[in-house]
Amino acid sequence: MIDKEPTIQDLMQVYNLVVEFIEKHRLTGPDSIYQSDRVYEYAPELVEDLANVVGYYDDGDEDEESKNEIHTENTPYYTICPFLSKMV
């Protein structure tokens, strides 16, 4: 669960990250999102940037050290970023 209340600065950071991503990849509409390999390639970076602003899910089960570990070996990208599974 993410308990952080967003500030105006947080909301602006999220907005700016999304605008930067859209402009960088020249996304002109939904079709350009689904037809661009660059979107799939760079989406995890965008999600990380967004999570750095918003915060990460805390289920209370992990110790502090293991929260910072990222295990992605042999893991399909769409399981790392669930919103991408809709694009597969």
N, C-alpha and C positions, 0 to 999 in steps of 0.2 A: 504494500500500500504506500502511496505517496502522500505524505501529510503536509507538504510544503504549500503554503498559501502564496500564489503568484503575486509579484509586485508589478507595477507598471513597467519598471525596467526589464523584468523577466519577460513580460508579454512583448515588449518592443524587441528584445533580443530574439525571441522565437520568430516574430514576424520578419525581422531582418534576415535571419538565417534562411527562412523559406524563400523570401524574395531573391536573395543572393543565389540560391540553388536554381530557382526558376530562370533567372537571367543568365546564369553561367551555362546552363544546359539548353537555353533557348526553347523552353517549353511553351508551345503556343496553344495547347489544348490537351484534352485527354489522350487523343491519338498519339501525340508526340511523346507522351509519357510511356505508353505501352510499347512503342516502336523503337525506343532508344535504348541500346545496350548500356550507354553511359549512365542512364538513370539507375539501372540495376547495379552497376559497378560502384557508383558513388552514394547510393542511398544509405548504406550502413554508416558511412561517415556523417551524413546528415543526421541520422538517428542518434548517433553518439553525441554530436554537437547539441541536439535538442535535449537529450537526456542530461547533459552536463548543466543545462540551464534549469530544466524542470525538476530533475532529481531522478533517482533510480528506485525501482520497486524494492521494498524491504519486507520480506516475509517473516523476519525475526528468527529464522532458523540457522542462518549462516553466521560464522564468526567474522570479525572485521577484516581479517586478512584474506579469507576466501571470497569476500564480496568483490574484491578488486581483481580477482583472477578471471580471465576470459578464456573459456574452453570452446574453441571453434574448430579444432582439428576434425576433419572428416564430417563436418556438420554442414548440411546444405544451407545456403544463405537465407532461404525462405523460412527456416526454422529459427535462425538467429534474429531475423526481422519479420515478425509475423504478418505485418501489413503487406509484405511482398508476396506472401502466399496467394493473395488474391490476384496477383499479376502473373502467376505461373500457369 
